[in-house]
Amino acid sequence: MLTTTFHLTMRRAILAAVLAASSSLALADPLGYHVEIDTSAFSGAGFLDFSFIAGNSPAPGASATLNNFSGAYGALASQEGSVSGSLPGTLTFGNSGAYNDWFHNVTLGGKFGFNIVFGGDFLNTAGNAGTTFGVGLLDATATSYLGNANGNLLQFELTPLNGGLPASIAGSTYASIATISAVPEASEWMMLTGGLALIGFALRRRHTV
């Protein structure tokens, strides 16, 4: 009986440790996100403007990779600076240029989505200037913003190491038509799946003891 109780206690302790590790991973700043923009309130032609702009002083290197695009994208209108790729494939932004921008024709009235993953030296290189990734929606004249009359629908602020503060990524939306959700990395999924598997194993053993 004492041995059985000890084994149960050990299993519970292991499960608690795994779940605690899973929680800490889930709460850490993720590098990958899914963005969705609902343009059902609008119609006709428009533009989506993707920009990746470093701060005023030299900023540590950063990158933004976009893929898994969905929505009614048309032809590329213009591109500038350190950005390459194609839609609906993959776009890769760097922050080495003063202005890094991808301006794309779209047909309004539906939902647009994409995944974005951030990386680069800003994660482990100290600096005073960060980099901003933003997405704006404009009308057919490319002169008026839709969803947020003041500019971008959403932004990510990439802040490098600074003194004792770690690097961080902060996403914000400025319109109800835009949403941001974190996309767990493979290591996080493995940890969570492992924790659930151990719980299932412990429950089966409990029924057989």
Steps between C-alpha positions, in 0.01 A plus 500: 500500500783740589674422171181561300443834676860602433468416130176697473666798667797481265279483193300800617819694564629420151167603346502824694853580380409429136185713520692785665757490220220499244339804660825696505554426131150611412543827689834590341505739203433280197678566172213390274154651459190473283341821377147532365336808347125505431409742219134394473392856587664628180475424129684560178873538452752588768855448619676323786820674605764290682789698649807411708677809632792530743529776760678832448841374620667183365291204617618140544414282204147361483296304250133429437391202289140487378328195347174300492318791337124482450264749340438675168846634419560660161823623345792662677473879490848590628786380717784691659807424710595167653204280407480207262269218398154481347136448588342262575837343578742643754611856573824567689567841654829631638558823690825607332329757279358830617157403366404139428153476350275269298185663354250254351168522311208320665128456443308606810197323646656187652760386750875515459742297707865410528757361742802702607821386670758741641872437544842661480776653708263711709425189707854483642669829405468806721372822350299815563279493190238245406318414179128534422301272270166650398207421272269768360188473285434773242223584254521484120661845482776391742449829686255407780542236767215257567421348839726749679495850353828579677708227339589135561245238599765319704864523601773286654771674699831309506714622788863380529694416812555811708702481819343234719177491298455211255390544140125506450225498236176687566204482262218756503184552295346840432177389334231242577544347154852377583597214732835356611543152648817323609613192310680255735836374383561129446690470830202642689262255333734213590513609864123539525439167325751330730325638807160379379644157421642469852164599648328231294760243607457589868121475476521156338741379770269636770212290367714185492657543848 
